[in-house]
Amino acid sequence: MTKVEAAALEEAESEAAAAARTVTRVDLAEAVYRQVGLSRKESAALVEMVLAEIGDSLVAGKSVKLSSFGSFLVRDKGERVGRNPKTGVEVPIMQRRVLVFKPSNVLKAQINGGDVDVEEG
């Protein structure tokens, strides 16, 4: 994990834990501003560029792997028959693409307070 990633993650974690709220783009930009030293405007632009690159890659069907954090994957789900739980009527569920996040073992260990093994496959 780079210094920027670690700083942004640490800042986001401490603020999120203290306020028990969702981390936003503004929070990420503020963390970049404090840790990297870019202006607030440049920090916000950097966060937007990174998120846009991740989003564009996912829309194109590519996987995004962030070392020591996790992977974002787009999976195709086939058409199937579902059931309305209220009425019991069968309803077709159309074929679709879904976004899946798979956390790394390092992130899982950090969340659970365990030892962090930086050698991830």
C-alpha positions, 0 to 999 in steps of 0.5 A: 500500500502506498503512502497516499493509499495508507494515509487516505485509508487511515484518515477515512477510517478514523473519521468514519469511526469517530462520526459513524458515517459514510466516507464520501468523495469530499472526505477522500479529497480532504485526506489527499489534501492533508497528506499529499499537500496538493491544493483542495481543488487539485486533491478533489480533481485527483480523487475524481480522476481515480474514481472515473478511471475505476468506473470506466474500467468496470463499465468496459468489463475489466476487473480492477485490483487494488493491492492490499485492498481488494478487487472489483469484478463485473459478473454476468448473471444469467436469466432465471425465474424468481418468485414474488414472495408476497403472491408466489407468482413466478417472475422472470429475472432478466440477464444482467451484469453485477458489480462484485467487490472481493476484499483482499486478505490484508483488508480482511485481517485489518478489519478483524484486528488480525495480523496483516500479511502483505504477501498476497497472491 
